């Protein structure tokens, strides 16, 4: 089944904003990559770029949250699951020539002070990612307060690692942090 113009615009925007950020992605690029006419873009997104980018972040965020839960559900242990997530992101990053790994950091940094809609969309997205980790931590016996703190640590570590990966053009920062998070989780579980 062919994708609708709306879906094509969202997918093109998702790729472009991750590679070029909000300000570095123009509507003409989105229209060209989306493969649908300009009028179609405004039909589906009457409020323009901001509305489209918000939909793209929601799309990316849901995909990452779903993939995270799937990996965690299929892992034998919490530390294996977290390591597998970092490994998945590192592979995605390497396969995209060091450009894409499922991050909204650039959009969050560029727009949180100028767009309430995008700030709120980014907040919701990060919350959904944190929630996926928090659920797994709770299932593994962590207290609610520790699960909340550690899920924030994991979420922030991933985006920080992705930034380091981009500037170093290497997935090694993701793998370094994966190992450290694993050690931290094992030591914290012993203390719980």
Secondary structure, DSSP 8 states (H G I E B T S, - for coil): ----HHHHHHHHHHHHHHHHTTTT--HHHHHHHHTS-HHHHHHH-TTTHHHHHHHHHHHHHHHHHHHHHHHHHT-SSHHHHHHHHHHHHHHHHHHTTSS-SS--HHHHHHHTTT-HHHHHHHHHHHHHHHHHHHHHHHHTT--HHHHHHHHHHHHHHHHHHHHHHHHHTSSHHHHHHHHHHHHHHHHHHHH-
